[in-house]
Amino acid sequence: MPLRHSVAPAHRVLTAQLVSGGRFLLGAGAGSTEGDFAAVGNPLEDRMALLHDGLTTIGACGRAGRWMA
């Protein structure tokens, strides 16, 4: 999740939640490959903060009701 802008995964997760009738469970990882982070301009050391931000965004979008219509 830390390698993507957090709104794109939020859209996918909330769509899956809607289509599954609320049965979707998200599994997310912080990543561990330094080359992947370097390719997108993020330091590997920031991976946990980026994961937290992404999960927070998904939660906020879900509570706001975005993409649920």
GIDA-V752986 format. One line per field, one symbol per residue. ss: DSSP state (2 for helix, 1 for strand, 0 for the rest). phi: phi as a letter, one per 20 degrees, with the letter a starting at -180 (. if undefined). psi: psi as a letter, one per 20 degrees, with the letter a starting at -180 (. if undefined). Layout:
ss = ???
phi = ???
psi = ???
This chain:
ss = 000002222222222222200000000000000222222200022222222222222222222200000
phi = .fecfffffffffffffffemnefdedccenbegfffffdndfgfeffffffffffffffffffnfmee
psi = hiiqpihghgggghghgghikjjppppqqiqjohhgghhjkpqhhjhhhhgggghggggghghijqjj.
